[in-house]
Amino acid sequence: MATILSLQGVTKDYIGKSGEVSRVLGGVDLDVEDGEFIAILGFSGAGKTTLISAIAGLIEPDAGAIMLRGEQVKGPGKDRGLVFQSYSLFPWLSVEKNVALAVDAVHAERSKAERAALVRQKVELVGLGHAMDRKPSQLSGGMRQRVAVARALAMEPEILLLDEPLSALDALTRAKLQDEIERIRKEERRTIILVTNDVDEALLLADRVAVLTPAPAATIGRLFTVDVPRPRDREAVNDDAHFQALRKDIVEYLGALNERGAGAGEAAVALPVVAPIDLFAGRQEIELPAAYVAAGSSAVERRYLEFFRLHKVYPSPKGPLTVVEDFNLLMGKGEFVSLIGHSGCGKSTVLTMAAGLNAISAGGIVLDNREIDAAGPDKAVVFQAPSLMPWLTARQNVALGVERVYPHASKAERRDIVDYYLGRVGLGGAMDKMAAEMSNGMRQRVGIARAFALSPRLLLLDEPFGMLDSLTRWDLQDVLVETWNRTKVTAIMVTHDVDEAILLADRVVMMTNGPNATIGKVLKVDLPRPRDRKALLDDPKFYQYRQEVLHFLAEYDHGPAAKAA
């Protein structure tokens, strides 16, 4: 194959508000063959988007050259189609007209009939032929991203550039669009460059994976050839020894690059020996359901947390909609459970009911022999978006909760509690930094520290790393594991990430699709603690567990109706 694109020492600097120069790209060299699929993998802030924007001609390098078929790129052109992470569609136009805008602009020399046929062909190629007349507001996030892909393809570019187009989507929608991209690669035979932070995505789709070194002055550290035969099935490759070895090689290389980052840290102070107050003490106890008391006549020591015939029903224009139905789960004290399933299966609904933030329609949840009917600091929640006060420092954000649950402790003891947990999550040197000045990863560290500092009876984590790139996510998973190992707080974590579910949990609870979602399967994770990510990649049990969860998710890929059929 001939080289279609050549990056030669591509360098890019940015000048900050105070005049300081920040080198984002420090001399990137890469040759891309005609018809090749390249995945660019790297850390947040490593310059992936800067690089893809330079290839698209949207920004100009400060040094080096970008050559397309031997000619230097001087700006944007129809030979390069770009799809961004956020789909920028015109909300008042239909799918057809959104795509037609690009076709009319790029192919003005063609007849009206030819342009209309091209629009229809590309819309049908991404599986939206049935939705030609719909507007973006009538489409799901995944469908909108398909429109953006169709629009880029309708330009008939020589190179399709994809800038993390799937990162904001749930795991099921992401998997479907990965399949769509693979089908487009096969049928269109275009050169594709995909920017991603997902190792599995890169391995499923690409011919080669180029790993960018961390900022500043990012370069391509290593190129990995993905010589796994196509087609690549998610379940099948999980059992492929060569795939496992290649995946391990990339993960370990990324881990080595990332070792300079702040992981779990040591605290500069000792944790004071003070217990939080019971904010619900003194109020009238709620009588537990008789059926629950009867069912609890044995194995009481294991009944620290119980979901008992839990239901959640929401009103809808078509009548009551049962989202969660007959959810039953018994957890022992100090157990860590991962809750996994497709979007809309009610995972977060179960979690918010356990937090006392969402009314229970039927059944009940009992924590430490007390029925949950209200929110409180005994149930600490870490959400996907870190909910910090931006005008407060890290220390002040954590102190808000500490002051409430330790009013009997001295000021010095409360400060030591705050400092201890901020140190544990690797923020010992950033305690007085304003939340508004922190990265998403740092803010989420503050959220984790705040949750543990409350000494809760129950820790609830609702996809706390879902908005982060996979490399920052690994960092914070390690922080969470290290901190949990010291506290052994009873915990439930909602996640879409199979590896995350297995790494963290004693059991993985898999939910069927909604509506009427319930527990479909429970997997006991018999892996020794403390767990090390690198060691897990060598453990055959890890891949067996991974296969079980992947198979369950694939089984419910198209919903209960498809499963029944």
C-alpha positions as CSV (number, residue, x, y, z in Angstrom):
1,M,0.0,0.0,0.0
2,A,1.1,3.6,-0.7
3,T,1.5,6.2,2.0
4,I,-1.5,8.6,1.9
5,L,-0.7,10.7,5.0
6,S,2.7,11.6,6.5
7,L,3.3,13.6,9.7
8,Q,6.8,14.9,9.8
9,G,8.0,16.5,13.1
10,V,4.6,18.1,13.8
11,T,4.9,20.6,16.7
12,K,2.3,22.9,18.2
13,D,2.6,25.5,21.0
14,Y,-0.1,27.5,22.7
15,I,0.4,30.8,24.6
16,G,-1.4,31.2,27.9
17,K,-3.1,34.4,29.3
18,S,0.0,35.3,31.2
19,G,2.3,34.8,28.2
20,E,3.7,31.4,29.1
21,V,4.3,29.0,26.2
22,S,2.9,25.5,26.5
23,R,4.2,22.9,24.0
24,V,1.4,20.5,23.3
25,L,2.9,18.5,20.4
26,G,6.6,18.0,20.5
27,G,7.5,16.6,17.1
28,V,5.0,13.9,16.0
29,D,6.1,11.5,13.2
30,L,3.6,9.1,11.6
31,D,3.0,7.5,8.2
32,V,-0.5,6.3,7.4
33,E,-1.0,3.8,4.5
34,D,-3.9,4.1,2.1
35,G,-6.9,2.2,3.5
36,E,-5.3,1.8,6.9
37,F,-7.2,2.2,10.2
38,I,-5.0,4.0,12.8
39,A,-6.1,4.5,16.4
40,I,-4.4,7.3,18.4
41,L,-4.4,6.5,22.1
42,G,-3.3,8.8,24.9
43,F,-3.9,10.6,28.1
44,S,-6.2,13.6,28.6
45,G,-4.4,16.7,27.7
46,A,-1.8,14.8,25.6
47,G,-2.8,16.7,22.5
48,K,-4.9,14.1,20.7
49,T,-7.5,16.6,19.6
50,T,-4.8,19.2,18.7
51,L,-3.2,16.5,16.4
52,I,-6.5,15.5,14.7
53,S,-7.4,19.2,14.2
54,A,-4.0,19.8,12.6
55,I,-4.6,16.8,10.2
56,A,-8.0,18.3,9.4
57,G,-6.4,21.6,8.6
58,L,-8.3,23.5,11.4
59,I,-5.1,24.6,13.1
60,E,-1.6,25.1,11.6
61,P,1.4,23.4,13.1
62,D,4.2,25.7,14.4
63,A,6.8,23.4,12.9
64,G,7.0,20.3,10.8
65,A,4.7,19.3,8.0
66,I,1.5,17.3,7.3
67,M,1.6,15.8,3.8
68,L,-1.5,14.4,2.1
69,R,-0.5,12.4,-1.0
70,G,2.7,14.4,-1.2
71,E,1.1,17.8,-0.9
72,Q,1.3,19.9,2.3
73,V,-2.0,20.4,4.1
74,K,-2.8,24.1,4.1
75,G,-6.3,24.1,5.5
76,P,-9.5,22.1,5.7
77,G,-10.7,20.3,2.6
78,K,-13.3,17.8,1.4
79,D,-10.6,15.1,1.3
80,R,-10.8,14.9,5.1
81,G,-14.1,14.4,6.9
82,L,-14.1,15.1,10.6
83,V,-16.5,13.8,13.3
84,F,-16.1,15.4,16.7
85,Q,-16.9,14.1,20.2
86,S,-20.0,16.4,20.4
87,Y,-22.3,16.1,17.4
88,S,-23.0,19.6,16.1
89,L,-26.3,19.2,14.3
90,F,-28.9,21.9,13.4
91,P,-31.8,21.1,15.7
92,W,-34.4,22.5,13.4
93,L,-33.4,20.4,10.4
94,S,-34.2,16.7,9.7
95,V,-31.5,14.0,9.5
96,E,-31.7,14.2,5.7
97,K,-31.3,18.0,5.6
98,N,-28.4,18.0,8.1
99,V,-26.5,15.6,5.8
100,A,-27.7,17.5,2.7
101,L,-26.0,20.7,3.9
102,A,-22.6,19.1,3.7
103,V,-23.4,17.4,0.3
104,D,-24.6,20.6,-1.2
105,A,-21.6,22.5,-0.1
106,V,-19.0,20.0,-1.2
107,H,-20.6,18.5,-4.3
108,A,-22.3,21.6,-5.8
109,E,-21.2,20.5,-9.3
110,R,-23.5,17.4,-9.1
111,S,-27.2,17.3,-10.1
112,K,-29.9,17.6,-7.4
113,A,-30.9,14.0,-8.0
114,E,-27.3,12.8,-7.6
115,R,-26.9,14.8,-4.4
116,A,-30.1,13.4,-3.0
117,A,-29.1,9.9,-3.8
118,L,-25.7,10.4,-2.1
119,V,-27.5,11.7,1.1
120,R,-29.8,8.7,1.2
121,Q,-26.9,6.2,0.6
122,K,-24.8,7.6,3.5
123,V,-27.8,7.8,5.9
124,E,-28.7,4.3,5.1
125,L,-25.1,3.2,5.5
126,V,-25.2,4.2,9.1
127,G,-28.5,2.5,9.7
128,L,-30.8,5.6,9.8
129,G,-32.8,5.1,6.6
130,H,-35.9,4.8,8.7
131,A,-35.2,8.2,10.4
132,M,-34.6,10.5,7.4
133,D,-37.4,12.9,8.4
134,R,-36.7,13.0,12.2
135,K,-35.1,16.0,13.8
136,P,-32.2,15.7,16.3
137,S,-34.5,16.1,19.3
138,Q,-36.3,12.9,18.3
139,L,-33.0,10.9,18.2
140,S,-30.9,9.2,20.9
141,G,-27.3,10.3,21.5
142,G,-26.1,7.4,19.5
143,M,-28.3,8.1,16.6
144,R,-27.2,11.7,16.5
145,Q,-23.6,10.6,16.4
146,R,-24.5,8.4,13.4
147,V,-25.9,11.4,11.6
148,A,-22.5,13.2,12.2
149,V,-20.7,10.1,10.7
150,A,-23.1,10.1,7.7
151,R,-22.4,13.7,7.1
152,A,-18.7,13.2,7.1
153,L,-18.9,10.2,4.8
154,A,-21.2,12.1,2.4
155,M,-18.3,14.5,1.7
156,E,-16.6,11.3,0.3
157,P,-13.3,12.1,2.0
158,E,-10.1,10.2,1.4
159,I,-9.5,10.1,5.1
160,L,-12.2,9.9,7.8
161,L,-11.1,11.6,11.1
162,L,-12.9,10.5,14.3
163,D,-12.2,12.6,17.4
164,E,-13.4,10.5,20.3
165,P,-16.9,10.3,18.7
166,L,-18.1,7.6,21.1
167,S,-16.7,8.7,24.5
168,A,-19.9,10.4,25.7
169,L,-22.1,7.4,25.0
170,D,-23.1,4.5,27.2
171,A,-21.4,1.1,26.7
172,L,-24.2,-0.5,24.7
173,T,-24.6,2.4,22.3
174,R,-20.8,2.7,22.0
175,A,-20.5,-1.0,21.1
176,K,-23.2,-0.6,18.4
177,L,-21.4,2.4,16.9
178,Q,-18.1,0.5,17.0
179,D,-19.8,-2.2,14.9
180,E,-21.1,0.5,12.6
181,I,-17.6,2.0,12.2
182,E,-16.2,-1.5,11.5
183,R,-18.9,-2.0,8.8
184,I,-18.1,1.3,7.2
185,R,-14.4,0.4,7.2
186,K,-15.1,-2.8,5.4
187,E,-17.6,-1.5,2.9
188,E,-16.2,2.0,2.2
189,R,-12.5,0.9,2.5
190,R,-11.5,4.4,3.5
191,T,-8.5,5.5,5.5
192,I,-9.6,6.1,9.1
193,I,-7.9,7.8,12.0
194,L,-9.6,7.4,15.3
195,V,-8.7,9.3,18.5
196,T,-9.8,7.3,21.5
197,N,-8.9,6.7,25.2
198,D,-10.3,3.2,25.2
199,V,-7.8,0.4,24.7
200,D,-10.4,-2.2,23.8
201,E,-12.0,0.1,21.2
202,A,-8.6,0.6,19.6
203,L,-7.9,-3.1,19.5
204,L,-11.3,-4.0,18.1
205,L,-11.1,-1.5,15.2
206,A,-7.6,-0.6,14.3
207,D,-4.8,-2.0,12.2
208,R,-2.2,-0.1,14.3
209,V,-2.4,1.7,17.6
210,A,-0.2,4.8,18.0
211,V,0.3,5.8,21.7
212,L,1.0,9.5,22.5
213,T,3.3,10.2,25.4
214,P,1.9,12.5,28.1
215,A,1.9,16.3,27.9
216,P,3.8,18.5,27.6
217,A,5.5,18.0,24.2
218,A,3.7,14.8,23.3
219,T,5.2,12.5,20.7
220,I,4.3,9.0,19.5
221,G,5.9,6.8,22.1
222,R,5.1,3.4,20.5
223,L,3.3,1.9,17.6
224,F,1.5,-1.4,18.1
225,T,0.5,-3.6,15.2
226,V,-2.9,-5.2,15.8
227,D,-2.5,-8.5,14.0
228,V,-5.7,-10.1,15.4
229,P,-7.7,-11.6,12.5
230,R,-10.9,-9.8,11.4
231,P,-13.8,-9.9,12.0
232,R,-13.1,-9.2,15.7
233,D,-15.9,-10.3,18.0
234,R,-15.9,-8.8,21.5
235,E,-16.5,-12.2,23.2
236,A,-14.3,-14.2,21.0
237,V,-11.2,-12.0,21.2
238,N,-11.5,-12.1,25.0
239,D,-10.5,-15.8,24.8
240,D,-7.7,-15.2,22.3
241,A,-4.3,-15.6,23.9
242,H,-2.6,-13.3,21.3
243,F,-5.3,-10.6,22.0
244,Q,-4.7,-10.9,25.7
245,A,-1.0,-10.5,25.3
246,L,-1.3,-7.5,23.0
247,R,-3.8,-5.9,25.4
248,K,-1.6,-6.5,28.3
249,D,1.4,-5.0,26.4
250,I,-0.5,-1.8,25.7
251,V,-2.0,-1.5,29.2
252,E,1.4,-2.0,30.8
253,Y,3.1,0.6,28.5
254,L,0.4,3.1,29.3
255,G,0.8,2.3,33.0
256,A,4.5,2.9,32.7
257,L,3.9,6.3,31.1
258,N,1.3,7.2,33.7
259,E,3.5,6.4,36.8
260,R,4.6,10.0,37.0
261,G,0.9,10.9,37.9
262,A,-0.5,11.1,41.4
263,G,-2.0,7.8,42.5
264,A,-3.1,6.9,46.0
265,G,-0.9,8.8,48.5
266,E,0.2,8.7,52.1
267,A,-1.4,11.0,54.5
268,A,0.8,13.5,56.4
269,V,-1.4,13.2,59.5
270,A,-2.8,10.3,61.5
271,L,-6.5,9.7,61.5
272,P,-8.1,10.8,64.8
273,V,-9.9,8.2,66.9
274,V,-13.3,9.8,66.8
275,A,-16.6,8.3,65.6
276,P,-19.3,10.2,63.6
277,I,-22.5,11.0,65.4
278,D,-25.8,9.3,64.4
279,L,-27.8,12.1,63.0
280,F,-30.9,9.9,63.1
281,A,-30.6,9.0,66.8
282,G,-33.5,10.1,68.9
283,R,-36.1,10.2,66.1
284,Q,-38.9,7.6,66.2
285,E,-37.9,4.4,64.7
286,I,-39.9,3.2,61.6
287,E,-41.4,-0.2,62.0
288,L,-39.8,-2.7,59.6
289,P,-42.2,-4.5,57.2
290,A,-43.5,-7.7,58.8
291,A,-42.5,-9.8,55.8
292,Y,-39.0,-8.5,56.1
293,V,-38.8,-9.4,59.8
294,A,-40.1,-12.9,59.1
295,A,-37.6,-13.4,56.3
296,G,-34.8,-12.2,58.6
297,S,-35.2,-14.9,61.2
298,S,-31.9,-16.5,60.3
299,A,-28.5,-15.4,59.1
300,V,-29.0,-12.0,60.8
301,E,-25.2,-11.4,60.9
302,R,-25.2,-11.3,57.1
303,R,-28.1,-8.9,56.7
304,Y,-26.2,-5.6,56.9
305,L,-27.9,-4.3,53.8
306,E,-30.9,-5.8,52.1
307,F,-32.9,-4.8,49.1
308,F,-36.3,-6.5,49.7
309,R,-38.7,-6.9,46.8
310,L,-37.8,-3.5,45.6
311,H,-40.0,-1.8,43.0
312,K,-39.9,1.6,41.3
313,V,-42.8,2.9,39.3
314,Y,-42.9,6.2,37.5
315,P,-46.1,7.8,36.0
316,S,-46.1,8.2,32.2
317,P,-48.6,9.4,29.6
318,K,-49.4,5.8,28.8
319,G,-49.8,4.8,32.5
320,P,-47.5,3.5,35.3
321,L,-44.1,2.5,34.0
322,T,-42.3,-0.1,36.2
323,V,-38.6,0.6,35.9
324,V,-37.3,-1.7,38.6
325,E,-39.2,-4.9,39.6
326,D,-38.7,-7.3,42.4
327,F,-35.0,-6.4,43.0
328,N,-33.7,-8.6,45.9
329,L,-30.1,-8.5,47.2
330,L,-28.5,-9.3,50.5
331,M,-25.1,-7.8,51.3
332,G,-22.8,-8.5,54.2
333,K,-21.0,-5.7,56.1
334,G,-17.9,-4.6,54.3
335,E,-18.9,-6.2,51.0
336,F,-18.2,-4.4,47.7
337,V,-20.8,-5.0,44.9
338,S,-20.6,-3.8,41.3
339,L,-23.9,-3.2,39.6
340,I,-23.7,-3.5,35.8
341,G,-26.1,-3.5,32.9
342,H,-27.2,-1.6,29.8
343,S,-28.4,2.0,29.9
344,G,-32.0,2.2,31.1
345,C,-31.8,-1.0,33.2
346,G,-32.4,0.9,36.5
347,K,-29.0,0.8,38.0
348,S,-28.9,4.4,39.0
349,T,-32.5,4.2,40.1
350,V,-31.6,1.4,42.6
351,L,-28.7,3.5,43.8
352,T,-30.7,6.7,44.4
353,M,-33.3,4.7,46.3
354,A,-30.5,3.2,48.5
355,A,-29.3,6.8,49.1
356,G,-32.7,7.9,50.2
357,L,-32.9,10.4,47.3
358,N,-35.6,8.6,45.4
359,A,-38.9,7.3,46.8
360,I,-39.5,3.6,46.9
361,S,-42.7,2.4,45.2
362,A,-42.9,-1.0,46.9
363,G,-40.7,-3.2,49.0
364,G,-37.9,-1.7,51.1
365,I,-34.2,-1.2,51.7
366,V,-32.8,-1.9,55.2
367,L,-29.3,-0.8,56.3
368,D,-27.9,-1.9,59.6
369,N,-31.5,-2.8,60.9
370,R,-32.9,0.5,59.9
371,E,-35.2,1.1,56.9
372,I,-33.9,3.7,54.5
373,D,-36.5,6.5,54.0
374,A,-34.3,9.6,53.8
375,A,-31.0,10.9,52.6
376,G,-28.2,11.4,55.2
377,P,-24.4,11.3,55.6
378,D,-24.6,7.7,56.8
379,K,-25.0,7.0,53.0
380,A,-22.2,8.8,51.1
381,V,-22.7,9.2,47.4
382,V,-20.2,9.9,44.7
383,F,-21.8,10.9,41.4
384,Q,-20.5,10.9,37.9
385,A,-20.2,14.7,37.9
386,P,-18.2,15.9,40.9
387,S,-20.6,18.2,42.8
388,L,-18.1,20.5,44.5
389,M,-18.5,24.2,45.6
390,P,-16.3,25.8,42.9
391,W,-15.5,28.8,45.1
392,L,-14.1,26.6,47.9
393,T,-10.8,24.8,48.2
394,A,-10.5,21.0,48.3
395,R,-10.0,21.2,52.1
396,Q,-13.1,23.4,52.5
397,N,-15.3,21.1,50.3
398,V,-14.4,18.0,52.4
399,A,-14.8,20.0,55.7
400,L,-18.4,20.8,55.0
401,G,-19.5,17.2,55.6
402,V,-16.9,16.5,58.3
403,E,-18.1,19.4,60.4
404,R,-21.7,18.1,60.3
405,V,-20.9,14.5,61.3
406,Y,-18.1,15.2,63.8
407,P,-19.5,18.2,65.8
408,H,-18.2,16.7,69.0
409,A,-14.6,16.5,67.7
410,S,-12.1,19.3,68.2
411,K,-11.3,21.7,65.4
412,A,-7.8,20.1,65.1
413,E,-9.3,16.6,64.9
414,R,-11.7,17.6,62.2
415,R,-8.9,19.2,60.2
416,D,-6.8,16.0,60.6
417,I,-9.7,13.9,59.3
418,V,-10.0,16.2,56.2
419,D,-6.2,16.2,55.6
420,Y,-5.9,12.4,56.1
421,Y,-8.3,11.5,53.3
422,L,-7.1,14.2,50.9
423,G,-3.7,12.8,51.4
424,R,-4.9,9.3,50.8
425,V,-6.4,10.2,47.4
426,G,-3.2,11.9,46.3
427,L,-4.1,15.5,46.9
428,G,-1.8,16.2,49.8
429,G,-0.1,19.0,47.9
430,A,-3.4,20.5,46.5
431,M,-5.6,20.8,49.6
432,D,-5.8,24.6,49.3
433,K,-6.4,24.6,45.6
434,M,-9.8,26.0,44.5
435,A,-12.2,23.4,43.0
436,A,-12.7,25.6,40.0
437,E,-9.0,25.4,39.2
438,M,-8.9,21.6,39.3
439,S,-9.1,19.0,36.5
440,N,-12.1,16.6,36.4
441,G,-9.8,13.9,37.8
442,M,-8.7,16.0,40.7
443,R,-12.3,17.1,41.5
444,Q,-13.4,13.5,41.5
445,R,-10.6,12.7,44.0
446,V,-12.0,15.4,46.3
447,G,-15.4,13.7,46.0
448,I,-14.0,10.4,47.0
449,A,-12.1,11.9,49.9
450,R,-15.3,13.7,51.0
451,A,-17.3,10.4,50.9
452,F,-14.8,8.4,53.0
453,A,-14.3,11.3,55.5
454,L,-17.9,10.9,56.5
455,S,-17.2,7.4,57.8
456,P,-20.5,6.3,56.2
457,R,-22.3,3.0,56.8
458,L,-22.8,2.7,53.1
459,L,-20.8,4.1,50.1
460,L,-22.7,4.5,46.9
461,L,-20.8,5.2,43.6
462,D,-22.8,6.2,40.5
463,E,-20.4,5.8,37.6
464,P,-17.9,8.1,39.4
465,F,-15.3,7.8,36.6
466,G,-17.7,7.7,33.7
467,M,-16.7,11.3,32.5
468,L,-13.0,10.6,32.6
469,D,-10.6,9.2,30.1
470,S,-9.6,5.5,30.7
471,L,-6.1,6.4,31.9
472,T,-7.3,8.9,34.6
473,R,-10.0,6.3,35.3
474,W,-7.3,3.7,36.1
475,D,-5.6,6.1,38.4
476,L,-8.8,6.7,40.4
477,Q,-9.8,3.1,40.5
478,D,-6.4,2.5,42.2
479,V,-7.1,5.3,44.6
480,L,-10.6,3.9,45.4
481,V,-9.2,0.4,45.9
482,E,-6.4,1.6,48.2
483,T,-8.8,3.7,50.3
484,W,-11.5,1.1,50.5
485,N,-8.9,-1.5,51.5
486,R,-8.3,0.6,54.6
487,T,-11.9,1.3,55.5
488,K,-13.8,-1.8,54.3
489,V,-16.9,0.3,54.0
490,T,-20.0,-1.5,52.5
491,A,-20.1,-0.2,49.0
492,I,-22.2,-0.4,45.8
493,M,-20.8,0.9,42.5
494,V,-22.8,1.4,39.3
495,T,-20.6,1.0,36.2
496,H,-20.6,0.2,32.5
497,D,-17.0,-0.9,32.6
498,V,-16.6,-4.7,32.8
499,D,-12.9,-4.5,33.9
500,E,-13.8,-2.0,36.6
501,A,-16.6,-4.1,37.9
502,I,-14.4,-7.1,38.3
503,L,-11.3,-5.2,39.7
504,L,-13.3,-3.6,42.5
505,A,-16.0,-6.0,43.5
506,D,-16.6,-9.1,45.7
507,R,-19.7,-9.7,43.5
508,V,-20.9,-8.4,40.1
509,V,-24.6,-8.0,40.0
510,M,-25.9,-8.0,36.4
511,M,-29.3,-6.4,35.7
512,T,-31.7,-7.2,32.9
513,N,-32.8,-4.5,30.5
514,G,-35.6,-2.1,31.4
515,P,-38.4,-1.6,31.8
516,N,-39.3,-4.2,34.5
517,A,-35.5,-4.6,35.1
518,T,-34.3,-6.9,37.8
519,I,-31.3,-9.0,38.7
520,G,-30.4,-11.4,35.9
521,K,-27.2,-12.9,37.3
522,V,-24.8,-12.6,40.2
523,L,-21.1,-13.4,39.7
524,K,-18.9,-14.0,42.7
525,V,-15.4,-12.6,42.1
526,D,-13.0,-15.1,43.7
527,L,-9.8,-13.0,43.3
528,P,-7.5,-12.3,46.2
529,R,-7.3,-8.8,47.7
530,P,-5.5,-6.4,47.6
531,R,-5.9,-6.5,43.8
532,D,-3.3,-5.3,41.4
533,R,-4.3,-4.4,37.8
534,K,-1.1,-5.8,36.2
535,A,-1.4,-9.1,38.2
536,L,-5.0,-9.5,37.1
537,L,-4.0,-9.4,33.4
538,D,-2.0,-12.6,34.0
539,D,-4.8,-14.4,36.0
540,P,-6.9,-16.7,33.8
541,K,-9.8,-16.3,36.3
542,F,-10.0,-12.6,35.3
543,Y,-10.7,-13.5,31.7
544,Q,-13.2,-16.1,32.7
545,Y,-15.1,-13.6,34.8
546,R,-14.8,-11.0,32.0
547,Q,-16.2,-13.5,29.5
548,E,-19.2,-14.2,31.8
549,V,-20.1,-10.6,32.1
550,L,-19.5,-9.8,28.4
551,H,-21.7,-12.8,27.5
552,F,-24.5,-11.6,29.8
553,L,-24.4,-8.1,28.3
554,A,-24.4,-9.5,24.7
555,E,-27.4,-11.7,25.6
556,Y,-29.3,-8.6,26.6
557,D,-27.9,-6.5,23.7
558,H,-31.3,-6.0,22.0
559,G,-33.5,-6.2,25.0
560,P,-35.8,-8.9,26.6
561,A,-37.9,-9.2,23.4
562,A,-34.9,-10.2,21.4
563,K,-33.8,-12.6,24.1
564,A,-37.2,-14.2,24.2
565,A,-37.2,-14.6,20.4
